[in-house]
Amino acid sequence: MWVGGHSDAALRRALRFGDGWYGTGADAADLTDVRRRLRGVAAGTGIAGTGIAGTGAADRLTIACGAAPTAASVADDLGRLAEAGLAACTLWLPIAAEHVEKAMEWIAAEVMPQLTH
């Protein structure tokens, strides 16, 4: 289970109950900051739960692709997030349901090949 939120209370819930922190729209700097804060919250409370509690890792989040993403911009964002410790993510596509299949085809054809090198 992924737990979201930026407050210390939300981070405590993520540590106690979650398998990962769900940071909608976070960039690499945000991810680095939340990972630091999670380690501090974990140390300060002695929380030892499942998943992220052991390391204080925030490594799962939603990537907001924005209004006009390019394959290169999405791949660059994912690369920076991976360097900051991202292990898994969801892509948020702000599009109508009838366009999801085409968007997924674009991700498979244009974005994914850029992530394999």
N, C-alpha and C positions, 0 to 999 in steps of 0.2 A: 504494500500500500504506500502510495506517495502522499506526503502531507505538505500542504502549501502554507504560505504566509511569510512575512518578513519580521514580525515582532519577536521578541525573545520568547514569549509564550508559545508562539507558533513553532519556533525552532525547538523548544522543549518537547512539544507534541511530536514533531518529526523524529526527534531522537528517541522518544519513549515508545511511540507506536508505529513509526514508519519504516519503510525499506529505503526511502529516499526522500529528498526535499524536492518539492514541485515548485519551481521558480519561474512562473510565467513571464516571458519577455526579458529575462535576465541576460545581460551580456557577460563577457569574460571577467570584467572587473567586479560585477555584482556577484558572480559565482565565487570568485576568489574571496571576496569579503564575507559572503555567507559561510563558506567553508571555515574561515577563521573564526567567525562568530559561533558556529556550531561547536568547534573545539573548545572555545571558552565556556559556552553554556554547559557542555558535557562535563568539563573539568569542575566548574563551579557548583554543579548540582549532584555530581556523582551518578548521573543517569547511566545505566547500563542496560540497554534493551536490544532490540534486534536491528539488523541491517546497518544503518548509518551510525548507530550509537557507538560502536567500537572505535571508529576512526573519526567521527564527526564529519563525515564526507557528505557534501551536497553534490551529487553527481548525476542527477536526473532533472530535467526541466523541459519546459515547452519553449520551442523556438517560434517566435512570431515572424512569419515571412514578410510581413509588410505589404504595402499596396502594389509595389512594382519590383518584386525580387528578380534577380537574375540567378542563373545556376552558379555563376562565379561568386556572387555575394552570399548566397546560402552556404556554399562550400567553404568560403572564407570564414564566415561566422562560426560554422561548426568546427573548423580547424582551431580557431582561437579558443572556443569553449573546450575542446578536447585538451588543449595545452593547459587550461585552467582546471582540469580534472573531470570534465564531463564524461560519463560512462554510457548514458542512455538518454534519449530525448524523444519528445513528440513534436511534430511539426503542426503548428496552427495555421491553417489556410483560411483566411477570411473571405471565403467565396460561397456562392450559392451551392446547395446540394447537387444540383444537376451538373456542376462543373468539377466535382471532386474526382471523378474517374480520369478526366483529362489532366487534372493537376497531378494526380498520382503517376500517370504515364510520363509527364514531364519530369517529375522527380526521378523516376526510374531511368529515363533515357538521358537526362541532362545533368542532374545533380549527382546521382550515385557514382557514375564513372569518375567524377572528379575527386571522390572520397577514397578511391582505391589506390591512389599513389602516395 
